[in-house]
Structures are given as C-alpha cells and as structure tokens.
C-alpha cells in the first residue's frame, strides 16, 4: 500500500522529512504536486531505490504471428 | 513595548492548513486582508503589516496581534518577542508547527482518499498517510 511518511521534530515543531513509499518508478503521480502545494519546495530531494525500479508490463498475444 | 520579529525559517505554504492549525490551537477568529496593520497590546499601531492577523483580544490580555505575512514561499509569522516568550508557555511556534503538520497530513489524506496514522517515537512525531 503506498504511503506518505512525514516526520516532525517534536521539540521545534519543524518538519524534518517527507517520504513517499510503496511506489516503484518515477510514477508518484500527483503526490509531489500536493506536497508542493502544502509544504512548499523541499530544501533537499533524494530519490529512494524504489524510484529507479522499472515497472514492466508483459503483454501476451494469442493466435498471432 | 515589545518588538516584532519575522520568523522567515517558519514558512506555512498552505493558507488553508495554516488556518486549520491556528483553529486547532484555539485561534478561530483570523482577519484576512492585503495589508493589515498590526497593533500592540496598548492599541498602538506598528509598522509591520500582514495578510492574516489574529487580533490581540483573541490572543491574551497583554498580548500583541499575531501576524502572518504572505511571501513567495508561503506565510511567515510576525510575532512580538513578548508573545514568543509567553504564548503556550513559550512554545507557540513549536505547537503551531506540529498543528500545521497534522493539518497537512489530513489535507493530503483528503486529497488521496487515504487515512492518517500518528505515532510518537522519542522526539519525533511521525504522520503516515496511507492510500
């Protein structure tokens, strides 16, 4: 199940990190846009290994050449 | 007379989430305008202007207005030294940040039709939106 994890420093109330998890490839859809609307541009952005995983779809044809 | 300071390291990108966070802290009445002047506890008009203002009568007897100025990145708080020192035991900005984070999580959950799960791990509040 995809999820967005946000951590906040309880002592300062400042957001430390936001991570999108459970989605492979650079296909997070509209989530980064929502995060930009609500939190602004991140100070630093890092792609997790999941980001670089490709999603392949196999199509099998029957009866063709 | 307490001096006003602008906290540019505290940026609230979303007006709606900022209003929700203020409401969560009990500040339900917020004035909104293009260039609202801020007033001190004696009713003295200050030089600082803001787009969102919690008037002092809704803050506390000896308090000054709380302002939030709109910038390119979002709203930044303009708060007097006295109020930063005394509001919510001197933890107003911390509490507002936590409330803002929660408001963001709930707004994200609403947009993706998900749910919010909150946990505290030591000195870190973790908010997870599942969808």
Backbone of each chain as ProteinMPNN parsed JSONL, in Angstrom:
{"seq_chain_A": "XXXXXXXXXXXXXXXXXXXXXXXXXXXXXXXXXXXXXXXXXXXXXXXXXXXXXXXXXXXXXXXXX", "coords_chain_A": {"N_chain_A": [[0.855, -1.2, 0.0], [0.707, 2.152, -0.954], [2.3, 4.9, 0.719], [2.646, 8.034, 2.47], [5.09, 9.383, 4.357], [5.622, 11.503, 7.013], [7.859, 13.264, 9.02], [8.153, 15.033, 12.062], [9.938, 17.248, 14.091], [9.51, 17.043, 17.435], [10.354, 18.813, 19.358], [10.866, 21.265, 18.156], [8.848, 21.599, 16.334], [9.2, 21.609, 13.664], [9.128, 20.395, 10.312], [10.844, 17.515, 9.449], [11.319, 15.526, 7.502], [9.9, 14.164, 4.483], [8.563, 11.378, 3.011], [7.843, 9.408, 0.217], [6.503, 6.297, -0.104], [6.399, 2.864, -1.271], [5.809, 2.919, -3.967], [6.808, 2.118, -7.185], [9.286, 3.276, -9.449], [9.383, 6.465, -11.255], [6.698, 7.363, -10.815], [4.894, 8.731, -9.155], [2.717, 10.149, -9.52], [0.343, 12.544, -8.73], [1.165, 13.212, -6.236], [3.711, 14.538, -5.483], [3.059, 17.089, -6.355], [0.906, 17.802, -4.715], [2.281, 17.816, -2.282], [4.028, 19.911, -2.743], [2.205, 22.029, -2.889], [1.294, 22.117, -0.256], [3.477, 22.076, 1.458], [5.496, 23.466, 0.301], [8.517, 24.082, -1.633], [10.914, 21.499, -1.415], [13.846, 21.56, 0.713], [15.806, 19.805, 0.16], [16.045, 17.029, -2.001], [15.787, 13.596, -2.459], [16.038, 10.652, -4.325], [14.695, 7.464, -3.653], [15.779, 3.955, -3.706], [13.545, 2.652, -4.779], [12.558, 4.42, -6.599], [14.095, 4.095, -8.848], [13.417, 1.661, -9.809], [12.127, -0.191, -12.444], [8.934, -0.476, -13.917], [7.549, -3.098, -15.461], [5.483, -4.321, -18.033], [3.991, -7.16, -19.171], [2.802, -8.273, -22.214], [0.828, -10.659, -23.655], [0.22, -12.191, -26.652], [-2.209, -14.034, -28.335], [-2.652, -16.411, -30.872], [-1.623, -14.906, -32.905], [1.044, -13.897, -35.181]], "CA_chain_A": [[0.0, 0.0, 0.0], [1.544, 3.367, -0.957], [2.104, 5.795, 1.861], [3.471, 9.231, 2.583], [5.504, 9.465, 5.759], [6.145, 12.823, 7.352], [8.365, 13.312, 10.388], [8.238, 16.389, 12.613], [10.694, 17.334, 15.335], [8.555, 17.423, 18.486], [10.906, 19.902, 20.165], [10.815, 22.545, 17.437], [7.64, 21.673, 15.516], [9.569, 21.758, 12.247], [9.086, 19.156, 9.54], [12.204, 17.037, 9.163], [11.387, 14.8, 6.228], [8.686, 13.613, 3.891], [8.979, 10.289, 2.13], [6.78, 8.666, -0.48], [6.937, 4.896, -0.11], [5.49, 1.854, -1.808], [5.525, 3.101, -5.394], [8.015, 1.912, -7.974], [9.476, 4.133, -10.613], [9.045, 7.877, -11.068], [5.278, 7.48, -11.162], [4.164, 9.069, -7.933], [1.505, 10.855, -9.916], [0.056, 13.913, -8.306], [1.595, 13.397, -4.839], [4.676, 15.636, -5.305], [2.381, 18.379, -6.565], [0.181, 18.079, -3.465], [3.27, 18.153, -1.25], [4.499, 21.26, -3.056], [1.128, 22.966, -2.502], [1.068, 22.164, 1.192], [4.717, 22.238, 2.224], [6.46, 24.27, -0.427], [9.6, 23.377, -2.307], [11.8, 20.909, -0.398], [15.214, 22.062, 0.772], [16.642, 18.761, -0.423], [15.208, 15.951, -2.512], [16.584, 12.414, -2.779], [15.237, 9.53, -4.806], [14.99, 6.193, -2.998], [15.983, 2.892, -4.704], [12.265, 2.341, -5.438], [12.353, 5.353, -7.702], [14.83, 3.635, -10.028], [12.91, 0.365, -10.248], [11.234, -0.025, -13.592], [7.714, -1.269, -13.888], [7.378, -3.687, -16.804], [4.184, -4.946, -18.258], [4.123, -8.166, -20.231], [1.572, -8.472, -22.989], [0.901, -11.914, -24.399], [-0.771, -12.286, -27.733], [-2.525, -15.413, -28.739], [-3.195, -16.588, -32.221], [-0.978, -14.041, -33.877], [2.327, -14.394, -35.654]], "C_chain_A": [[0.891, 1.25, 0.0], [1.272, 4.219, 0.278], [3.062, 6.977, 1.807], [3.804, 9.369, 4.062], [6.154, 10.82, 6.011], [6.647, 12.782, 8.79], [8.542, 14.768, 10.81], [9.018, 16.328, 13.918], [9.761, 17.87, 16.425], [9.054, 18.607, 19.311], [10.766, 21.26, 19.476], [9.523, 22.728, 16.639], [7.954, 21.796, 14.035], [9.597, 20.4, 11.544], [10.511, 18.766, 9.153], [12.29, 16.384, 7.792], [10.006, 14.378, 5.773], [9.138, 12.547, 2.904], [7.757, 9.625, 1.51], [7.274, 7.23, -0.6], [5.91, 4.018, -0.805], [5.093, 2.045, -3.249], [6.821, 2.942, -6.153], [8.064, 2.871, -9.152], [9.049, 5.564, -10.34], [7.586, 8.151, -11.413], [4.435, 7.783, -9.927], [2.915, 9.882, -8.237], [1.455, 12.249, -9.361], [0.628, 14.213, -6.911], [2.64, 14.511, -4.672], [4.048, 17.016, -5.483], [1.595, 18.774, -5.306], [1.16, 18.519, -2.367], [3.822, 19.557, -1.471], [3.489, 22.316, -2.644], [1.121, 23.199, -0.996], [2.327, 22.47, 2.002], [5.746, 23.121, 1.542], [7.551, 23.41, -1.041], [10.541, 22.778, -1.259], [13.206, 21.5, -0.455], [16.156, 21.083, 0.098], [15.734, 17.627, -0.859], [16.1, 14.786, -2.924], [15.657, 11.31, -3.249], [15.661, 8.251, -4.098], [15.233, 5.13, -4.076], [14.695, 2.54, -5.459], [12.043, 3.199, -6.675], [12.959, 4.825, -8.992], [14.368, 2.261, -10.52], [11.929, 0.579, -11.391], [10.029, -0.941, -13.434], [7.501, -1.802, -15.301], [6.017, -4.37, -16.884], [4.333, -5.933, -19.413], [2.767, -8.351, -20.916], [1.736, -9.735, -23.814], [-0.195, -11.933, -25.452], [-1.022, -13.744, -28.072], [-3.067, -15.419, -30.172], [-2.57, -15.696, -33.272], [0.334, -14.63, -34.35], [3.422, -14.132, -34.642]], "O_chain_A": [[1.747, 1.388, 0.874], [0.159, 4.248, 0.803], [4.127, 6.923, 1.191], [2.915, 9.46, 4.908], [7.095, 11.224, 5.327], [5.938, 12.316, 9.682], [9.008, 15.611, 10.043], [8.779, 15.453, 14.751], [9.285, 19.003, 16.348], [8.25, 19.327, 19.903], [10.57, 22.281, 20.136], [9.141, 23.85, 16.307], [7.058, 22.062, 13.234], [10.031, 19.397, 12.11], [11.272, 19.567, 8.61], [13.21, 16.65, 7.02], [9.074, 14.252, 6.569], [10.0, 12.795, 2.06], [6.776, 9.322, 2.189], [8.351, 6.985, -1.143], [4.734, 4.362, -0.917], [4.147, 1.414, -3.721], [7.827, 3.561, -5.807], [7.05, 3.221, -9.756], [8.427, 5.848, -9.316], [7.276, 9.049, -12.196], [3.397, 7.163, -9.696], [2.159, 10.252, -7.34], [2.394, 13.033, -9.499], [0.575, 15.357, -6.46], [2.474, 15.36, -3.795], [4.456, 17.985, -4.842], [1.616, 19.932, -4.889], [0.898, 19.466, -1.626], [4.055, 20.301, -0.519], [3.855, 23.366, -2.117], [0.964, 24.325, -0.525], [2.256, 23.046, 3.087], [6.757, 23.483, 2.145], [7.512, 22.181, -0.977], [10.928, 23.467, -0.315], [13.694, 21.887, -1.517], [17.177, 21.475, -0.467], [14.766, 17.298, -0.172], [17.066, 14.976, -3.663], [14.614, 11.062, -2.643], [16.854, 7.985, -3.958], [14.927, 5.368, -5.245], [14.742, 2.175, -6.633], [11.43, 2.773, -7.654], [12.438, 5.059, -10.082], [14.868, 1.758, -11.526], [11.028, 1.413, -11.314], [10.123, -2.038, -12.884], [7.294, -1.026, -16.234], [5.503, -4.915, -15.906], [4.756, -5.56, -20.507], [1.74, -8.557, -20.269], [2.686, -9.858, -24.587], [-1.372, -11.718, -25.163], [-0.105, -14.564, -28.08], [-3.825, -14.543, -30.588], [-2.973, -15.743, -34.434], [0.696, -15.741, -33.963], [4.577, -14.487, -34.877]]}, "seq_chain_B": "XXXXXXXXXXXXXXXXXXXXXXXXXXXXXXXXXXXXXXXXXXXXXXXXXXXXXXXXXXXXXXXXXXXXXXXXXXXXXXXXXXXXXXXXXXXXXXXXXXXXXXXXXXXXXXXXXXXXXXXXXXXXXXXXXXX", "coords_chain_B": {"N_chain_B": [[7.104, 48.263, 25.357], [6.885, 45.694, 23.08], [9.068, 44.248, 20.724], [8.492, 43.392, 17.295], [9.151, 40.373, 15.523], [10.086, 38.737, 12.502], [9.717, 35.492, 11.486], [11.41, 33.95, 9.37], [12.259, 31.401, 8.888], [10.191, 29.795, 9.384], [7.888, 28.672, 7.488], [4.679, 28.576, 6.163], [3.168, 26.959, 3.778], [0.58, 26.53, 2.846], [-2.391, 28.273, 2.956], [-4.908, 27.341, 3.83], [-4.226, 25.158, 5.458], [-2.73, 26.478, 7.376], [-4.675, 28.104, 8.561], [-6.29, 26.078, 9.573], [-4.524, 24.97, 11.417], [-4.153, 27.119, 13.199], [-6.742, 27.318, 14.129], [-6.926, 24.886, 15.413], [-5.276, 25.393, 17.562], [-6.868, 27.042, 18.955], [-7.33, 29.551, 17.972], [-9.684, 30.897, 16.467], [-10.739, 33.073, 15.207], [-9.673, 34.866, 12.599], [-8.326, 37.546, 10.926], [-8.358, 38.694, 7.58], [-6.603, 40.152, 4.896], [-5.191, 42.449, 2.432], [-3.074, 44.147, 3.308], [-2.763, 44.306, 6.328], [-2.511, 46.251, 9.223], [-0.504, 45.722, 12.159], [-1.227, 45.68, 15.646], [-0.118, 46.75, 18.847], [-0.246, 45.732, 22.352], [-1.271, 47.908, 23.7], [-2.861, 49.057, 21.918], [-1.498, 50.44, 20.084], [-0.478, 51.299, 16.856], [1.619, 49.442, 14.776], [4.546, 49.272, 12.642], [4.652, 46.992, 11.14], [3.13, 44.843, 8.722], [0.593, 42.502, 7.696], [-0.957, 39.639, 6.101], [-2.641, 37.776, 7.18], [-4.171, 37.955, 10.297], [-4.294, 37.481, 13.772], [-6.114, 39.033, 16.044], [-5.219, 40.879, 18.988], [-7.066, 40.748, 21.087], [-8.045, 38.204, 20.93], [-5.967, 36.717, 21.635], [-4.528, 37.201, 24.113], [-4.54, 38.913, 27.319], [-2.319, 40.684, 27.698], [-1.194, 40.553, 25.296], [0.076, 41.053, 21.934], [-0.967, 41.714, 18.511], [-1.013, 38.812, 16.37], [0.702, 38.143, 13.478], [0.715, 37.034, 10.02], [2.605, 37.03, 7.285], [2.265, 37.087, 3.788], [4.41, 35.491, 1.533], [6.55, 34.676, -1.283], [7.045, 31.999, -0.888], [5.217, 31.167, 0.949], [3.3, 31.643, 3.994], [4.716, 33.619, 6.569], [5.403, 33.877, 10.052], [4.799, 36.817, 12.028], [5.651, 37.91, 14.954], [5.486, 39.193, 18.245], [8.228, 39.694, 20.509], [7.497, 39.38, 23.143], [5.196, 37.745, 22.99], [6.188, 35.429, 21.776], [7.735, 34.557, 23.812], [5.906, 34.054, 25.837], [3.409, 32.922, 24.989], [1.53, 29.946, 25.087], [3.265, 28.831, 26.953], [5.687, 29.638, 25.95], [6.023, 28.086, 23.763], [4.724, 28.513, 21.383], [5.382, 28.64, 18.573], [6.415, 26.1, 18.153], [4.176, 24.502, 18.761], [2.421, 25.433, 16.826], [3.728, 24.592, 14.522], [3.583, 21.802, 14.806], [0.807, 21.459, 14.76], [0.322, 22.425, 12.224], [1.642, 20.531, 10.643], [0.024, 18.309, 11.16], [-2.352, 19.207, 10.073], [-1.613, 19.335, 7.397], [-1.173, 16.618, 6.876], [-3.778, 15.592, 7.177], [-5.076, 16.985, 5.155], [-3.715, 16.015, 2.908], [-4.51, 13.344, 3.105], [-7.21, 13.658, 2.654], [-7.178, 14.496, -0.003], [-6.112, 12.29, -1.367], [-7.785, 10.358, -0.648], [-7.186, 8.862, 1.636], [-5.902, 7.598, 4.802], [-4.904, 8.776, 8.077], [-2.191, 8.1, 10.183], [-0.855, 8.421, 13.33], [2.109, 8.531, 15.192], [4.37, 8.68, 17.982], [7.759, 8.773, 18.277], [10.154, 8.837, 20.412], [11.655, 11.88, 20.173], [10.375, 12.5, 17.906], [7.622, 13.137, 15.844], [5.614, 11.119, 13.969], [3.821, 11.073, 11.028], [1.736, 9.27, 9.062], [0.369, 8.869, 5.929], [-1.787, 6.756, 4.441], [-2.818, 5.239, 1.433]], "CA_chain_B": [[6.652, 47.884, 24.021], [7.63, 44.517, 22.628], [9.434, 44.331, 19.313], [8.034, 42.298, 16.433], [10.161, 39.657, 14.73], [9.571, 37.893, 11.42], [10.404, 34.198, 11.546], [11.449, 33.51, 7.968], [12.556, 29.958, 8.807], [8.923, 29.084, 9.603], [7.037, 29.018, 6.342], [3.482, 27.75, 6.039], [2.862, 27.129, 2.352], [-0.858, 26.469, 2.571], [-3.268, 29.148, 3.763], [-5.962, 26.536, 4.454], [-3.642, 24.368, 6.55], [-2.353, 27.412, 8.437], [-5.908, 28.472, 9.273], [-6.708, 24.891, 10.335], [-3.601, 24.83, 12.554], [-4.497, 28.179, 14.158], [-8.022, 26.917, 14.711], [-6.611, 23.782, 16.319], [-4.687, 25.963, 18.784], [-7.886, 27.853, 19.612], [-7.462, 30.88, 17.356], [-10.707, 30.674, 15.444], [-11.028, 34.323, 14.502], [-8.477, 35.358, 11.898], [-8.659, 38.614, 9.977], [-7.604, 38.495, 6.35], [-6.619, 41.314, 4.015], [-3.964, 42.611, 1.651], [-2.004, 44.757, 4.106], [-3.387, 44.637, 7.615], [-1.522, 46.7, 10.21], [-0.501, 45.018, 13.441], [-1.352, 46.579, 16.799], [0.442, 46.27, 20.106], [-1.22, 45.488, 23.425], [-1.902, 49.172, 24.115], [-3.617, 49.569, 20.779], [-0.591, 51.255, 19.268], [-0.255, 50.727, 15.531], [3.03, 49.177, 14.485], [4.919, 49.408, 11.226], [4.553, 45.693, 10.463], [1.868, 44.515, 8.041], [0.432, 41.066, 7.436], [-2.159, 39.265, 5.331], [-3.511, 37.069, 8.131], [-3.895, 38.512, 11.625], [-5.107, 37.137, 14.94], [-6.081, 40.263, 16.851], [-4.731, 40.65, 20.352], [-8.148, 40.39, 22.025], [-8.256, 36.755, 20.845], [-4.7, 36.053, 21.987], [-4.339, 37.27, 25.559], [-4.712, 40.26, 27.863], [-1.152, 41.538, 27.493], [-0.577, 40.163, 24.027], [0.027, 41.892, 20.728], [-1.524, 40.961, 17.378], [-0.149, 37.826, 15.718], [0.561, 38.33, 12.034], [1.33, 36.09, 9.078], [2.797, 37.764, 6.036], [2.361, 36.217, 2.618], [5.633, 35.634, 0.745], [6.546, 33.775, -2.448], [7.097, 30.596, -0.444], [4.099, 30.878, 1.855], [3.098, 32.621, 5.07], [5.713, 33.607, 7.644], [4.85, 34.542, 11.234], [5.366, 38.059, 12.582], [5.185, 37.773, 16.336], [6.282, 40.015, 19.165], [9.147, 38.964, 21.394], [6.732, 39.031, 24.345], [4.303, 36.605, 22.725], [7.002, 34.219, 21.539], [8.245, 34.147, 25.132], [4.866, 33.71, 26.802], [2.26, 32.154, 24.485], [1.641, 28.48, 25.221], [4.473, 28.538, 27.721], [6.866, 29.905, 25.129], [6.115, 27.042, 22.722], [3.715, 28.779, 20.353], [5.843, 28.265, 17.226], [6.511, 24.637, 18.115], [2.819, 23.954, 18.709], [1.838, 25.77, 15.518], [4.372, 23.706, 13.55], [3.007, 20.459, 14.956], [-0.583, 21.534, 14.294], [0.369, 22.594, 10.763], [1.989, 19.215, 10.087], [-1.174, 17.46, 11.232], [-3.315, 19.732, 9.091], [-1.115, 18.905, 6.082], [-1.426, 15.177, 6.75], [-5.221, 15.386, 6.967], [-5.419, 17.511, 3.83], [-3.208, 15.019, 1.951], [-5.395, 12.171, 3.197], [-8.479, 14.014, 2.0], [-6.962, 14.575, -1.45], [-5.841, 10.959, -1.953], [-8.776, 9.453, -0.041], [-6.431, 7.958, 2.489], [-6.096, 7.716, 6.248], [-3.73, 9.306, 8.775], [-1.764, 7.338, 11.358], [0.106, 9.262, 14.051], [2.858, 7.899, 16.277], [5.467, 9.489, 18.517], [8.933, 7.938, 18.548], [11.139, 9.713, 21.052], [11.389, 13.318, 19.944], [9.888, 12.653, 16.534], [6.222, 12.825, 15.564], [5.541, 10.536, 12.637], [2.465, 11.079, 10.459], [1.741, 8.452, 7.854], [-0.875, 8.884, 5.142], [-1.892, 5.556, 3.603], [-3.884, 5.363, 0.422]], "C_chain_B": [[7.533, 46.745, 23.501], [7.867, 44.578, 21.118], [8.893, 43.126, 18.536], [9.216, 41.679, 15.689], [9.46, 38.828, 13.663], [10.395, 36.612, 11.387], [10.41, 33.569, 10.147], [11.798, 32.026, 7.813], [11.303, 29.119, 9.064], [7.974, 29.498, 8.497], [5.881, 28.042, 6.266], [2.946, 27.96, 4.628], [1.37, 27.217, 2.066], [-1.659, 27.357, 3.527], [-4.291, 28.321, 4.529], [-5.416, 25.749, 5.647], [-3.196, 25.268, 7.702], [-3.581, 27.816, 9.248], [-6.403, 27.298, 10.122], [-5.832, 24.717, 11.573], [-3.898, 25.883, 13.619], [-5.79, 27.832, 14.882], [-7.811, 25.806, 15.752], [-6.021, 24.284, 17.635], [-5.666, 26.896, 19.507], [-8.053, 29.243, 19.044], [-8.411, 30.759, 16.169], [-10.991, 31.923, 14.617], [-9.748, 34.888, 13.916], [-8.92, 36.377, 10.864], [-7.774, 38.436, 8.736], [-7.722, 39.72, 5.456], [-5.284, 41.472, 3.315], [-2.802, 43.15, 2.479], [-2.616, 45.237, 5.423], [-2.311, 45.103, 8.597], [-1.628, 45.873, 11.491], [-0.544, 46.051, 14.566], [-0.765, 45.914, 18.037], [-0.615, 46.186, 21.189], [-1.901, 46.751, 23.932], [-2.755, 49.775, 23.006], [-2.785, 50.443, 19.876], [-0.309, 50.554, 17.938], [1.24, 50.591, 15.257], [3.29, 49.272, 12.981], [4.683, 48.118, 10.44], [3.153, 45.473, 9.876], [1.803, 43.011, 7.797], [-0.843, 40.828, 6.653], [-3.152, 38.454, 6.167], [-3.148, 37.567, 9.528], [-4.861, 37.932, 12.656], [-5.003, 38.355, 15.856], [-5.839, 39.939, 18.323], [-5.822, 40.265, 21.34], [-8.462, 38.896, 22.009], [-7.009, 35.975, 21.267], [-4.512, 36.027, 23.499], [-4.334, 38.71, 26.016], [-3.535, 41.184, 27.557], [-0.481, 41.279, 26.143], [-0.724, 41.227, 22.951], [-0.613, 41.061, 19.616], [-0.501, 39.929, 16.88], [-0.37, 37.978, 14.215], [1.221, 37.221, 11.242], [1.391, 36.791, 7.729], [2.966, 36.79, 4.871], [3.653, 36.518, 1.849], [5.526, 34.685, -0.457], [6.447, 32.312, -2.028], [5.925, 30.196, 0.433], [3.998, 31.958, 2.917], [4.192, 32.485, 6.135], [5.148, 34.378, 8.839], [5.595, 35.823, 11.601], [4.807, 38.146, 13.999], [6.092, 38.583, 17.251], [7.144, 39.127, 20.051], [8.394, 38.512, 22.652], [5.887, 37.786, 24.111], [5.072, 35.315, 22.446], [7.461, 33.651, 22.889], [7.141, 33.586, 26.026], [3.733, 32.814, 26.276], [2.515, 30.66, 24.569], [2.957, 28.091, 25.896], [5.748, 28.737, 26.92], [7.032, 28.917, 23.982], [5.116, 27.272, 21.587], [4.159, 28.298, 18.968], [6.0, 26.755, 17.088], [5.118, 24.034, 17.941], [2.157, 24.248, 17.355], [2.429, 24.868, 14.435], [3.799, 22.303, 13.605], [1.57, 20.431, 14.424], [-0.631, 21.677, 12.776], [0.679, 21.257, 10.091], [0.79, 18.283, 10.078], [-2.211, 17.908, 10.204], [-2.912, 19.318, 7.673], [-1.427, 17.434, 5.861], [-2.912, 14.911, 6.473], [-5.667, 15.894, 5.602], [-4.931, 16.562, 2.738], [-4.136, 13.805, 1.919], [-6.723, 12.447, 2.496], [-8.306, 13.968, 0.479], [-6.756, 13.202, -2.088], [-6.818, 9.909, -1.425], [-8.075, 8.389, 0.805], [-6.752, 8.166, 3.959], [-4.789, 8.187, 6.888], [-3.447, 8.455, 10.01], [-0.654, 8.129, 12.05], [0.795, 8.447, 15.131], [3.929, 8.876, 16.752], [6.605, 8.534, 18.861], [10.035, 8.833, 19.096], [10.777, 11.158, 20.817], [10.873, 13.567, 18.527], [8.415, 12.264, 16.444], [6.163, 12.315, 14.145], [4.077, 10.492, 12.183], [2.528, 10.317, 9.149], [0.365, 8.515, 7.202], [-0.854, 7.644, 4.265], [-3.06, 5.708, 2.641], [-3.827, 4.243, -0.577]], "O_chain_B": [[8.761, 46.839, 23.491], [6.97, 44.918, 20.347], [8.842, 42.006, 19.043], [10.15, 42.371, 15.283], [8.379, 38.286, 13.891], [11.62, 36.651, 11.274], [9.539, 32.772, 9.798], [11.648, 31.463, 6.729], [11.339, 27.892, 8.976], [7.337, 30.549, 8.567], [6.077, 26.827, 6.3], [2.352, 28.992, 4.319], [0.953, 27.91, 1.138], [-1.6, 27.197, 4.746], [-4.525, 28.551, 5.716], [-6.047, 25.678, 6.702], [-3.273, 24.875, 8.866], [-3.531, 27.863, 10.477], [-6.874, 27.488, 11.243], [-6.323, 24.364, 12.644], [-3.896, 25.575, 14.811], [-5.913, 28.028, 16.091], [-8.432, 25.796, 16.815], [-6.233, 23.685, 18.689], [-5.333, 27.468, 20.545], [-8.832, 30.039, 19.57], [-7.994, 30.549, 15.03], [-11.428, 31.835, 13.47], [-8.856, 35.331, 14.64], [-9.784, 36.101, 10.031], [-6.601, 38.076, 8.838], [-8.812, 40.264, 5.278], [-4.349, 40.715, 3.575], [-1.676, 42.666, 2.365], [-2.936, 46.413, 5.592], [-1.306, 44.417, 8.781], [-2.702, 45.393, 11.852], [0.021, 47.139, 14.457], [-0.89, 44.708, 18.248], [-1.77, 46.541, 20.953], [-2.979, 46.685, 24.522], [-3.3, 50.869, 23.149], [-3.317, 51.115, 18.993], [0.049, 49.377, 17.902], [2.015, 51.52, 15.484], [2.364, 49.343, 12.172], [4.531, 48.149, 9.219], [2.143, 45.867, 10.46], [2.83, 42.338, 7.705], [-1.701, 41.705, 6.555], [-4.352, 38.45, 5.892], [-1.975, 37.599, 9.902], [-6.074, 37.897, 12.447], [-3.93, 38.662, 16.376], [-6.206, 38.874, 18.82], [-5.565, 39.552, 22.31], [-9.067, 38.374, 22.946], [-6.995, 34.744, 21.259], [-4.356, 34.961, 24.094], [-4.148, 39.625, 25.214], [-3.737, 42.343, 27.196], [0.638, 41.723, 25.888], [-1.526, 42.155, 23.052], [-0.782, 39.85, 19.759], [0.709, 40.145, 16.958], [-1.507, 37.944, 13.744], [2.148, 36.559, 11.708], [0.367, 37.101, 7.12], [3.705, 35.81, 4.958], [3.946, 37.677, 1.553], [4.528, 33.983, -0.617], [5.844, 31.492, -2.722], [5.673, 29.008, 0.634], [4.541, 33.051, 2.762], [4.544, 31.378, 6.543], [4.494, 35.407, 8.666], [6.819, 35.913, 11.504], [3.625, 38.426, 14.197], [7.306, 38.646, 17.053], [6.822, 37.966, 20.303], [8.618, 37.413, 23.161], [5.868, 36.878, 24.942], [4.64, 34.233, 22.845], [7.558, 32.438, 23.075], [7.405, 32.738, 26.878], [3.162, 32.033, 27.037], [3.574, 30.171, 24.175], [3.653, 27.167, 25.476], [6.763, 28.089, 27.176], [8.061, 28.91, 23.307], [4.713, 26.326, 20.91], [3.399, 27.627, 18.27], [5.744, 26.198, 16.021], [4.904, 23.171, 17.09], [1.429, 23.416, 16.814], [1.714, 24.429, 13.534], [3.556, 21.685, 12.569], [1.173, 19.498, 13.728], [-1.513, 21.123, 12.12], [0.055, 20.896, 9.093], [0.563, 17.557, 9.11], [-2.858, 17.086, 9.555], [-3.766, 18.99, 6.849], [-1.89, 17.045, 4.789], [-3.248, 14.09, 5.62], [-6.538, 15.298, 4.968], [-5.637, 16.325, 1.758], [-4.498, 13.307, 0.853], [-7.283, 11.575, 1.831], [-9.172, 13.465, -0.238], [-7.179, 12.974, -3.222], [-6.69, 8.722, -1.722], [-8.344, 7.193, 0.694], [-7.734, 8.817, 4.315], [-3.71, 8.02, 6.319], [-4.352, 8.134, 10.78], [0.359, 8.463, 11.435], [0.136, 7.749, 15.902], [4.339, 9.777, 16.02], [6.429, 7.6, 19.644], [10.751, 9.496, 18.346], [9.705, 11.61, 21.22], [10.926, 14.686, 18.017], [8.014, 11.197, 16.909], [6.607, 12.991, 13.216], [3.215, 9.945, 12.871], [3.28, 10.675, 8.242], [-0.658, 8.253, 7.835], [0.031, 7.507, 3.42], [-4.124, 6.224, 2.983], [-4.647, 4.191, -1.493]]}, "name": "protein", "num_of_chains": 2, "seq": "XXXXXXXXXXXXXXXXXXXXXXXXXXXXXXXXXXXXXXXXXXXXXXXXXXXXXXXXXXXXXXXXXXXXXXXXXXXXXXXXXXXXXXXXXXXXXXXXXXXXXXXXXXXXXXXXXXXXXXXXXXXXXXXXXXXXXXXXXXXXXXXXXXXXXXXXXXXXXXXXXXXXXXXXXXXXXXXXXXXXXXXXXXXXXXXXXXXX"}
